[in-house]
Amino acid sequence: MDKYLIITRNLLALLLLLFIGAIAVLNLVAPDRTFSESENRMLEQLPHFSLKKLVSGTFTSDFEKYVSDQFVFRDVWIGAKTDTDRMMGKKESNGIYIGKDGYLIQNFVPPTEGDVQEKVDAIHAFDQATPGLNKYVMLVPTATALYIDKLPKYAIVGDEEIYLEKVRRLLHSNIRFVDVFPALYAEREQPIYYKTDHHWTTRGAYVAYLELCKQMGLTPQKRQDFNIRQATGEFYGSLYSKSGFRHLQPDSIELYLPKDPEKYAVTYIDEGQTTDSLYAMEKLQVKDKYAVFLNGNHGLIQIKTAQPNGKKLLVVKDSYANSFIPFLLKHFSEIDVVDLRYYEGDLASFVDEHDIHDMLLLYNANTFFEDPSIKYLSE
């Protein structure tokens, strides 16, 4: 019996050594990948060696990231780890909780008091630089705030609503804060947020659009004015990628297409490209399917519509606005869309040069409180 036990142990040890050797060889011969489809991010590349980087420790740190990112079958190992964690009862990975009804919910990390004030100060400075511009601020709560009851019992997340209310109180009275929390909360049983992605759905964007119309005195389009089309039923979003949780149901992406469509031109200024559609349908074939809206994020997009009213709107935004903007085409002759993360121009001068009348600053709570580019709004 002892003899067979020894043979079995030796065989297992040999198989383990062979497995480790095979993985090592594969890591050496496999070509480096630049992008991970499952994680939806760029992967670390082999760092450039220098004595200075070695002494400072940055080379070692970068090399560790490179080895981790380029490890062969990385996606398989990530999935295996999260599957094991789930079997052991763990419901959190990379700051993302797996909640009831298949919702992936990202932790909200409260900002510092000083950071909130700096961002509000930047909005006020821009307001002073553009006195003739009507300003509306829409800060959208994420699923974290709307679906607290779906979080695991032990989950501790920051309270978004407290900080959204703080911004509201700090803003000057002439800057209108568009509070969409009550309207979204009232519709929370409807699919207004994706389960695997951090964005709201097109239906969620429509709910917020109705609230903006109230503030701006616009006559909103009704849901029956649109042909609501499912563009895909196979969307695995950013939270799915970041968390590593697998074996979840995919989301569907819907497009609200006007039954009475009008012609318009969408120009991506930095790229020098013009198209007649707000939707990049080819993006439905890649991992980041949410990029079907406005072809993802760009520094400056100019949309010219067939509306004869001469009204111009500036939208300063994050990606939440991408599925929101199509609802605005019936109300403006021109919509200029700026993403401060990629825009390098003087925005106050841009407003003056283009004779823009209204501005909407639209961010989700996480991006607004995390993204430093907002502090440079007036520069």
Sine and cosine of phi, psi and omega as CSV:
sin_phi,cos_phi,sin_psi,cos_psi,sin_omega,cos_omega
0.00,0.00,-0.68,0.74,0.02,-1.00
-0.90,0.44,-0.57,0.82,0.00,-1.00
-0.89,0.46,-0.71,0.70,0.00,-1.00
-0.92,0.40,-0.56,0.83,0.02,-1.00
-0.91,0.41,-0.67,0.74,0.01,-1.00
-0.91,0.42,-0.67,0.75,0.01,-1.00
-0.89,0.46,-0.68,0.73,0.00,-1.00
-0.89,0.46,-0.72,0.70,0.01,-1.00
-0.88,0.48,-0.70,0.72,0.00,-1.00
-0.90,0.44,-0.64,0.77,0.01,-1.00
-0.91,0.43,-0.68,0.73,0.03,-1.00
-0.90,0.44,-0.64,0.77,0.03,-1.00
-0.90,0.43,-0.65,0.76,0.02,-1.00
-0.91,0.41,-0.69,0.73,0.03,-1.00
-0.89,0.46,-0.62,0.78,0.03,-1.00
-0.90,0.43,-0.69,0.73,0.02,-1.00
-0.90,0.44,-0.66,0.75,0.03,-1.00
-0.89,0.45,-0.65,0.76,0.01,-1.00
-0.90,0.44,-0.72,0.69,0.01,-1.00
-0.89,0.45,-0.65,0.76,0.02,-1.00
-0.90,0.43,-0.67,0.75,0.00,-1.00
-0.90,0.43,-0.66,0.75,0.03,-1.00
-0.90,0.44,-0.66,0.75,0.01,-1.00
-0.88,0.47,-0.68,0.73,0.01,-1.00
-0.91,0.42,-0.70,0.71,0.01,-1.00
-0.88,0.48,-0.62,0.78,0.04,-1.00
-0.90,0.44,-0.53,0.85,-0.01,-1.00
-0.97,0.23,-0.62,0.79,-0.12,-0.99
-1.00,-0.08,-0.36,0.93,-0.04,-1.00
-0.94,0.35,0.70,-0.71,0.03,-1.00
-0.93,0.38,0.55,-0.84,0.03,-1.00
-0.92,0.39,0.61,-0.79,0.07,-1.00
-0.99,-0.15,0.56,-0.83,0.01,-1.00
-0.99,-0.13,-0.40,0.92,-0.09,-1.00
-0.60,-0.80,0.66,-0.75,0.07,-1.00
-0.97,-0.23,0.90,-0.43,0.03,-1.00
-0.91,0.41,-0.67,0.74,-0.07,-1.00
-0.93,0.36,-0.58,0.81,0.01,-1.00
-1.00,-0.04,-0.20,0.98,0.03,-1.00
0.83,0.56,0.78,0.63,0.01,-1.00
-0.42,-0.91,0.33,-0.94,0.08,-1.00
-0.96,0.28,0.61,-0.79,-0.01,-1.00
-0.99,-0.14,0.48,-0.88,-0.01,-1.00
-0.90,0.43,0.69,-0.73,0.04,-1.00
-0.97,-0.25,0.28,-0.96,-0.03,-1.00
-0.84,0.54,0.87,-0.49,-0.07,-1.00
-0.95,0.30,0.48,-0.88,0.05,-1.00
-0.97,0.25,0.76,-0.65,-0.04,-1.00
-1.00,0.07,0.67,-0.74,0.18,-0.98
-0.47,-0.88,0.46,-0.89,-0.01,-1.00
-0.88,0.48,-0.60,0.80,0.01,-1.00
-0.89,0.45,-0.70,0.71,0.02,-1.00
-0.91,0.41,-0.59,0.81,0.01,-1.00
-0.91,0.41,-0.71,0.70,-0.02,-1.00
-0.91,0.41,-0.64,0.76,-0.03,-1.00
-0.96,0.27,-0.29,0.96,-0.01,-1.00
1.00,-0.04,-0.12,0.99,-0.04,-1.00
-0.94,0.35,-0.55,0.83,0.00,-1.00
-0.91,0.42,-0.71,0.71,0.00,-1.00
-0.88,0.48,-0.70,0.72,0.01,-1.00
-0.89,0.45,-0.72,0.70,0.00,-1.00
-0.91,0.41,-0.59,0.81,-0.02,-1.00
-0.93,0.37,-0.61,0.79,0.06,-1.00
-0.89,0.46,-0.67,0.74,0.04,-1.00
-0.89,0.45,-0.64,0.77,0.00,-1.00
-0.88,0.47,-0.74,0.67,0.00,-1.00
-0.88,0.47,-0.66,0.75,0.01,-1.00
-0.90,0.44,-0.71,0.70,-0.04,-1.00
-0.93,0.35,-0.57,0.82,-0.10,-0.99
-0.99,-0.11,0.07,1.00,-0.03,-1.00
-0.86,0.50,0.74,-0.67,-0.10,-1.00
-0.88,0.48,0.65,-0.76,-0.04,-1.00
0.86,0.51,0.55,0.84,-0.04,-1.00
-0.81,0.59,-0.70,0.71,-0.05,-1.00
-0.89,0.46,-0.59,0.81,0.02,-1.00
-0.91,0.42,-0.69,0.72,-0.02,-1.00
-0.91,0.41,-0.64,0.77,0.02,-1.00
-0.88,0.47,-0.72,0.70,0.01,-1.00
-0.89,0.45,-0.65,0.76,0.01,-1.00
-0.90,0.44,-0.65,0.76,-0.01,-1.00
-0.90,0.43,-0.74,0.67,-0.03,-1.00
-0.93,0.38,-0.55,0.83,0.08,-1.00
-0.89,0.45,-0.68,0.73,0.03,-1.00
-0.90,0.44,-0.69,0.72,0.03,-1.00
-0.86,0.51,-0.67,0.75,-0.01,-1.00
-0.91,0.42,-0.63,0.78,0.02,-1.00
-0.91,0.42,-0.47,0.88,0.01,-1.00
-1.00,0.03,0.07,1.00,0.08,-1.00
1.00,-0.07,0.04,1.00,0.00,-1.00
-0.98,0.21,0.74,-0.67,-0.05,-1.00
-0.83,-0.57,0.43,0.91,0.03,-1.00
-0.67,-0.74,0.66,-0.75,0.05,-1.00
-0.46,-0.89,0.82,-0.57,0.01,-1.00
0.81,0.59,0.64,0.77,0.04,-1.00
0.97,0.23,0.25,0.97,0.00,-1.00
-0.84,-0.54,0.77,-0.64,0.00,-1.00
-0.99,-0.16,0.58,-0.82,0.15,-0.99
-0.99,-0.13,0.90,-0.43,-0.13,-0.99
-0.96,-0.29,-0.20,-0.98,-0.01,-1.00
-0.91,0.40,0.45,-0.89,0.08,-1.00
0.88,0.47,0.39,0.92,0.07,-1.00
0.98,0.19,0.23,0.97,0.01,-1.00
-0.98,0.19,0.75,-0.66,0.21,-0.98
-0.99,-0.12,0.83,-0.56,-0.12,-0.99
-0.82,-0.58,0.83,-0.56,-0.07,-1.00
-1.00,0.08,0.65,-0.76,0.05,-1.00
-0.90,0.43,0.63,-0.77,0.09,-1.00
-0.98,-0.19,0.86,-0.50,0.01,-1.00
-0.99,-0.11,0.91,-0.42,-0.04,-1.00
-0.86,0.51,0.65,-0.76,0.04,-1.00
-0.98,0.21,0.23,-0.97,0.10,-1.00
-0.98,0.22,0.41,-0.91,0.00,-1.00
-0.86,0.51,-0.67,0.74,-0.02,-1.00
-0.90,0.44,-0.60,0.80,-0.02,-1.00
-0.93,0.38,-0.66,0.75,0.05,-1.00
-0.87,0.49,-0.70,0.71,-0.02,-1.00
-0.90,0.43,-0.64,0.77,0.01,-1.00
-0.88,0.48,-0.65,0.76,-0.03,-1.00
-0.95,0.32,-0.64,0.76,0.08,-1.00
-0.90,0.43,-0.64,0.77,0.05,-1.00
-0.87,0.49,-0.62,0.78,0.02,-1.00
-0.90,0.43,-0.64,0.77,0.05,-1.00
-0.90,0.43,-0.66,0.75,0.01,-1.00
-0.91,0.41,-0.63,0.77,0.03,-1.00
-0.89,0.45,-0.64,0.76,0.04,-1.00
-0.92,0.38,-0.59,0.81,0.04,-1.00
-0.88,0.47,-0.67,0.75,0.02,-1.00
-0.92,0.40,-0.57,0.82,-0.02,-1.00
-0.97,0.23,-0.29,0.96,-0.03,-1.00
-0.74,-0.67,0.93,0.38,-0.12,-0.99
-0.90,0.43,-0.42,0.91,-0.04,-1.00
-1.00,0.01,0.11,0.99,-0.09,-1.00
-0.98,-0.18,0.85,-0.53,0.08,-1.00
-0.96,0.26,0.78,-0.63,-0.14,-0.99
-0.87,-0.50,0.69,-0.73,0.04,-1.00
-0.77,-0.63,0.71,-0.71,-0.01,-1.00
-0.88,-0.47,0.87,-0.49,0.05,-1.00
-0.87,-0.49,0.96,-0.29,0.08,-1.00
-0.96,-0.27,0.89,-0.45,-0.18,-0.98
-1.00,-0.08,0.80,-0.60,0.11,-0.99
-0.91,0.42,0.54,-0.84,0.06,-1.00
-1.00,0.00,0.02,-1.00,0.02,-1.00
-0.87,0.49,-0.40,0.92,0.02,-1.00
-0.84,0.54,-0.66,0.75,-0.02,-1.00
-0.98,0.19,-0.55,0.84,-0.08,-1.00
-0.99,0.13,-0.44,0.90,-0.13,-0.99
-0.84,-0.54,0.71,0.70,0.03,-1.00
-0.85,0.52,-0.57,0.82,-0.04,-1.00
-0.94,0.35,-0.25,0.97,0.01,-1.00
-1.00,-0.03,-0.14,0.99,0.03,-1.00
-0.95,0.31,0.46,-0.89,0.14,-0.99
-0.85,0.53,0.47,-0.88,-0.09,-1.00
-0.85,0.52,-0.57,0.82,-0.07,-1.00
-0.99,0.13,-0.16,0.99,-0.12,-0.99
-0.92,0.38,0.72,-0.69,0.07,-1.00
-0.87,-0.49,0.92,-0.40,-0.01,-1.00
-0.81,-0.59,0.39,-0.92,0.04,-1.00
-0.93,0.36,0.39,-0.92,-0.03,-1.00
-1.00,-0.07,0.98,-0.18,-0.02,-1.00
-0.87,0.50,-0.66,0.75,-0.13,-0.99
-0.86,0.51,-0.60,0.80,0.01,-1.00
-0.87,0.50,-0.69,0.72,-0.08,-1.00
-0.98,0.21,-0.52,0.85,0.11,-0.99
-0.90,0.43,-0.66,0.75,0.03,-1.00
-0.91,0.41,-0.57,0.82,0.03,-1.00
-0.89,0.45,-0.69,0.72,0.04,-1.00
-0.88,0.47,-0.69,0.73,0.00,-1.00
-0.84,0.55,-0.69,0.72,-0.03,-1.00
-0.94,0.35,-0.54,0.84,-0.06,-1.00
-0.98,0.20,-0.44,0.90,-0.05,-1.00
-0.93,0.37,0.61,-0.80,0.08,-1.00
-0.88,0.48,0.49,-0.87,-0.12,-0.99
-0.90,0.44,-0.41,0.91,0.00,-1.00
-0.98,0.22,-0.20,0.98,0.07,-1.00
-0.99,-0.12,0.90,-0.43,-0.13,-0.99
-0.99,0.10,0.84,-0.55,0.04,-1.00
-1.00,-0.02,0.87,-0.50,-0.02,-1.00
-1.00,-0.05,0.98,-0.19,-0.06,-1.00
-1.00,0.10,0.95,-0.30,-0.04,-1.00
-0.98,-0.19,-0.04,1.00,-0.05,-1.00
-0.85,0.53,-0.78,0.62,-0.04,-1.00
-0.86,0.51,-0.66,0.75,-0.03,-1.00
-0.92,0.39,-0.67,0.74,0.02,-1.00
-0.92,0.39,-0.65,0.76,-0.01,-1.00
-0.89,0.45,-0.61,0.79,0.01,-1.00
-0.90,0.43,-0.40,0.92,-0.03,-1.00
-0.96,-0.28,0.24,0.97,-0.15,-0.99
-0.89,0.45,-0.35,0.94,0.05,-1.00
-0.98,0.19,-0.20,0.98,0.08,-1.00
-1.00,-0.01,0.31,-0.95,0.00,-1.00
-0.97,0.23,0.98,0.21,-0.04,-1.00
-0.99,-0.17,-0.13,0.99,0.12,-0.99
-0.71,-0.70,0.56,-0.83,0.11,-0.99
-0.94,0.34,0.44,-0.90,0.02,-1.00
-1.00,0.06,-0.47,0.88,-0.05,-1.00
-0.94,-0.33,0.06,1.00,-0.09,-1.00
-0.72,-0.69,0.38,-0.92,-0.07,-1.00
-1.00,0.09,-0.11,0.99,-0.03,-1.00
-1.00,0.10,0.32,-0.95,0.25,-0.97
-0.98,0.20,0.32,-0.95,0.06,-1.00
-0.99,0.12,0.09,-1.00,0.05,-1.00
-0.89,0.45,-0.54,0.84,0.05,-1.00
-0.92,0.40,-0.65,0.76,0.06,-1.00
-0.89,0.46,-0.67,0.75,0.04,-1.00
-0.89,0.46,-0.61,0.79,0.02,-1.00
-0.90,0.43,-0.65,0.76,0.04,-1.00
-0.86,0.51,-0.69,0.73,0.01,-1.00
-0.93,0.36,-0.57,0.82,0.05,-1.00
-0.85,0.53,-0.64,0.77,0.03,-1.00
-0.88,0.47,-0.61,0.80,0.02,-1.00
-0.93,0.36,-0.63,0.77,0.03,-1.00
-0.90,0.43,-0.64,0.77,0.02,-1.00
-0.85,0.52,-0.63,0.78,0.04,-1.00
-0.88,0.47,-0.69,0.72,-0.04,-1.00
-0.94,0.34,-0.59,0.81,-0.08,-1.00
-1.00,-0.07,-0.04,1.00,-0.01,-1.00
0.95,0.32,0.55,0.84,-0.01,-1.00
-0.98,-0.18,0.50,-0.87,0.09,-1.00
-1.00,0.05,0.93,-0.37,-0.12,-0.99
-0.96,0.26,0.41,-0.91,0.13,-0.99
-0.99,0.17,0.58,-0.81,0.00,-1.00
-1.00,0.04,0.38,-0.93,-0.01,-1.00
-0.87,0.49,-0.54,0.84,0.00,-1.00
-0.96,0.29,-0.11,0.99,0.08,-1.00
-0.98,0.17,-0.10,1.00,-0.07,-1.00
-0.89,-0.45,0.53,-0.85,0.29,-0.96
-1.00,0.00,0.93,-0.36,-0.05,-1.00
-1.00,-0.02,0.91,-0.41,-0.14,-0.99
-0.89,-0.45,0.73,-0.68,0.11,-0.99
-0.98,0.17,0.90,-0.43,-0.03,-1.00
-0.99,0.16,-0.56,0.83,0.04,-1.00
-0.36,-0.93,0.49,-0.87,0.11,-0.99
-0.90,-0.44,0.31,0.95,-0.08,-1.00
-0.79,-0.61,0.76,0.65,-0.05,-1.00
-0.98,-0.21,0.90,-0.44,0.16,-0.99
-0.94,-0.35,0.90,-0.43,-0.20,-0.98
-1.00,-0.05,-0.30,-0.95,-0.14,-0.99
-0.90,0.44,-0.59,0.81,-0.02,-1.00
-0.95,0.30,-0.56,0.83,0.11,-0.99
-0.88,0.47,-0.69,0.72,-0.02,-1.00
-0.92,0.39,-0.73,0.68,-0.09,-1.00
-0.95,0.31,-0.61,0.79,-0.09,-1.00
-0.97,0.25,-0.57,0.82,-0.11,-0.99
1.00,0.07,-0.10,1.00,0.06,-1.00
-0.91,0.42,0.70,-0.71,-0.02,-1.00
-0.82,-0.57,-0.05,-1.00,0.03,-1.00
0.87,0.49,0.69,0.72,0.06,-1.00
-0.91,-0.43,0.39,-0.92,0.05,-1.00
-0.96,0.29,0.68,-0.73,0.03,-1.00
-0.95,0.30,0.32,-0.95,0.08,-1.00
-1.00,0.00,0.28,-0.96,0.15,-0.99
-0.94,-0.33,0.58,-0.82,0.10,-1.00
-0.94,-0.35,0.80,-0.60,0.02,-1.00
-0.94,-0.34,0.58,-0.82,0.11,-0.99
-0.93,-0.38,0.73,-0.68,0.08,-1.00
-0.99,-0.13,0.99,-0.17,-0.07,-1.00
-0.98,-0.19,0.83,-0.55,-0.04,-1.00
-0.86,0.52,0.70,-0.72,0.08,-1.00
-0.94,0.35,-0.41,0.91,0.04,-1.00
-0.89,-0.45,0.96,0.28,-0.10,-0.99
-0.94,0.33,0.48,-0.88,0.07,-1.00
-0.83,-0.55,0.38,-0.93,0.01,-1.00
-0.97,0.23,0.56,-0.83,0.07,-1.00
-0.40,-0.91,0.29,-0.96,-0.01,-1.00
-0.82,-0.58,0.76,-0.65,0.00,-1.00
-0.92,-0.40,0.89,-0.46,-0.04,-1.00
-0.91,-0.41,0.84,-0.54,0.11,-0.99
-1.00,0.01,0.98,-0.20,-0.21,-0.98
-0.87,0.49,-0.77,0.64,-0.06,-1.00
-0.90,0.44,-0.56,0.83,-0.02,-1.00
-1.00,0.06,-0.26,0.97,-0.01,-1.00
0.92,0.39,0.54,0.84,-0.04,-1.00
-0.87,-0.49,0.64,-0.77,0.03,-1.00
-0.83,-0.56,0.66,-0.75,0.01,-1.00
-0.68,-0.74,0.25,-0.97,0.00,-1.00
-0.97,-0.26,0.33,0.94,-0.02,-1.00
-0.66,-0.75,0.58,-0.81,0.10,-1.00
-0.99,0.15,-0.12,0.99,-0.14,-0.99
-0.89,-0.46,0.77,-0.64,0.07,-1.00
-0.99,-0.15,1.00,0.07,-0.15,-0.99
-0.89,0.46,-0.40,0.91,0.01,-1.00
-0.91,0.41,-0.36,0.93,0.01,-1.00
-0.93,0.36,-0.26,0.97,0.04,-1.00
-0.94,0.33,-0.16,0.99,0.01,-1.00
-0.99,-0.11,-0.04,1.00,-0.02,-1.00
-0.91,-0.41,0.04,-1.00,-0.06,-1.00
-0.90,0.43,-0.75,0.66,-0.06,-1.00
-0.99,0.12,0.97,0.26,-0.10,-1.00
-0.94,0.33,-0.34,0.94,0.05,-1.00
-0.89,0.46,-0.36,0.93,0.04,-1.00
-0.92,0.39,-0.04,1.00,0.12,-0.99
-0.87,0.50,-0.47,0.88,0.05,-1.00
-0.99,0.13,0.90,-0.44,0.06,-1.00
0.83,0.56,0.39,0.92,0.06,-1.00
0.85,0.53,0.57,0.82,0.02,-1.00
0.99,0.11,-0.41,-0.91,-0.08,-1.00
-0.99,-0.16,0.67,-0.74,0.00,-1.00
-0.63,-0.78,0.41,-0.91,-0.02,-1.00
-0.88,0.48,-0.73,0.69,-0.04,-1.00
-0.54,-0.84,0.81,-0.59,0.07,-1.00
-0.82,-0.58,0.71,-0.70,0.06,-1.00
-0.90,-0.44,0.82,-0.58,0.00,-1.00
-0.90,-0.43,0.86,-0.51,0.06,-1.00
-0.94,-0.35,0.81,-0.59,-0.08,-1.00
-0.95,-0.31,-0.03,-1.00,0.03,-1.00
-1.00,-0.05,0.08,1.00,-0.01,-1.00
-0.93,0.36,0.76,-0.65,-0.06,-1.00
-1.00,0.00,0.10,0.99,-0.14,-0.99
-0.97,0.23,-0.19,0.98,0.04,-1.00
0.96,0.28,0.10,1.00,-0.02,-1.00
-0.98,0.19,0.69,-0.72,-0.02,-1.00
-0.85,-0.53,0.67,-0.74,-0.03,-1.00
-0.82,-0.57,0.72,-0.69,0.14,-0.99
-0.97,-0.22,0.81,-0.59,0.07,-1.00
-0.93,-0.38,0.90,-0.43,0.09,-1.00
-0.97,-0.22,0.83,-0.56,-0.35,-0.94
-0.43,-0.90,0.16,-0.99,0.30,-0.95
-0.92,-0.39,-0.23,-0.97,-0.14,-0.99
-0.94,0.33,-0.24,0.97,0.09,-1.00
-0.86,0.51,-0.53,0.85,-0.05,-1.00
-0.95,0.33,-0.34,0.94,-0.11,-0.99
-0.87,0.49,-0.60,0.80,0.03,-1.00
-1.00,-0.02,-0.08,1.00,-0.01,-1.00
-1.00,-0.03,-0.62,0.79,-0.11,-0.99
-0.85,0.53,-0.60,0.80,0.02,-1.00
-0.82,0.57,-0.47,0.88,0.01,-1.00
-0.95,0.31,-0.27,0.96,-0.11,-0.99
-1.00,-0.01,-0.18,0.98,-0.14,-0.99
-0.89,0.46,-0.48,0.88,-0.03,-1.00
-0.96,0.27,-0.16,0.99,-0.15,-0.99
-0.93,-0.37,-0.20,0.98,-0.09,-1.00
-0.68,-0.73,0.51,-0.86,0.07,-1.00
-0.98,0.18,-0.51,0.86,-0.02,-1.00
-0.56,-0.83,0.68,-0.73,0.08,-1.00
-0.79,-0.62,0.87,-0.50,0.05,-1.00
-0.96,-0.26,0.81,-0.58,-0.14,-0.99
-0.92,-0.40,0.86,-0.51,-0.06,-1.00
-0.85,-0.52,0.77,-0.63,0.14,-0.99
-0.94,-0.35,0.95,-0.32,-0.11,-0.99
-0.89,0.45,-0.30,0.95,0.04,-1.00
-0.93,0.36,-0.34,0.94,-0.05,-1.00
-0.80,-0.60,-0.13,0.99,-0.06,-1.00
-1.00,-0.02,0.73,-0.69,-0.06,-1.00
-0.89,-0.46,0.07,1.00,-0.05,-1.00
-1.00,0.08,0.05,-1.00,0.07,-1.00
-1.00,0.02,0.95,-0.30,-0.15,-0.99
-0.94,0.35,-0.59,0.81,0.02,-1.00
-0.89,0.45,-0.67,0.75,0.05,-1.00
-0.91,0.41,-0.60,0.80,0.01,-1.00
-0.88,0.47,-0.69,0.73,0.02,-1.00
-0.87,0.50,-0.70,0.72,-0.03,-1.00
-0.92,0.39,-0.70,0.72,-0.05,-1.00
-0.92,0.40,-0.53,0.85,-0.07,-1.00
-0.98,-0.18,0.07,1.00,0.05,-1.00
0.79,0.61,0.80,0.60,-0.04,-1.00
-1.00,0.07,0.65,-0.76,-0.11,-0.99
-0.99,-0.17,-0.59,0.81,-0.11,-0.99
-0.76,-0.65,0.49,-0.87,0.03,-1.00
-0.71,-0.70,0.70,-0.71,0.12,-0.99
-0.88,-0.48,0.86,-0.51,0.12,-0.99
-0.99,-0.17,0.92,-0.38,-0.12,-0.99
-0.82,-0.57,0.91,-0.42,0.04,-1.00
-0.66,-0.76,0.47,-0.88,0.23,-0.97
-0.99,0.15,0.36,-0.93,-0.13,-0.99
-0.84,0.54,-0.69,0.73,-0.03,-1.00
-0.87,0.49,-0.76,0.65,-0.03,-1.00
-0.91,0.42,-0.67,0.74,-0.02,-1.00
-0.86,0.52,-0.69,0.72,-0.07,-1.00
-0.99,0.13,-0.33,0.95,-0.03,-1.00
-0.99,-0.16,-0.49,0.87,-0.17,-0.99
-0.99,0.12,0.89,-0.46,-0.02,-1.00
-0.96,0.28,-0.28,0.96,-0.09,-1.00
-0.89,0.45,-0.39,0.92,-0.01,-1.00
-0.90,0.44,-0.47,0.88,-0.01,-1.00
-0.92,0.40,-0.30,0.95,-0.04,-1.00
-0.97,-0.22,0.34,0.94,-0.02,-1.00
-0.81,0.59,-0.64,0.77,-0.10,-0.99
-0.99,-0.10,0.11,0.99,-0.05,-1.00
-0.98,-0.18,0.00,0.00,0.00,0.00
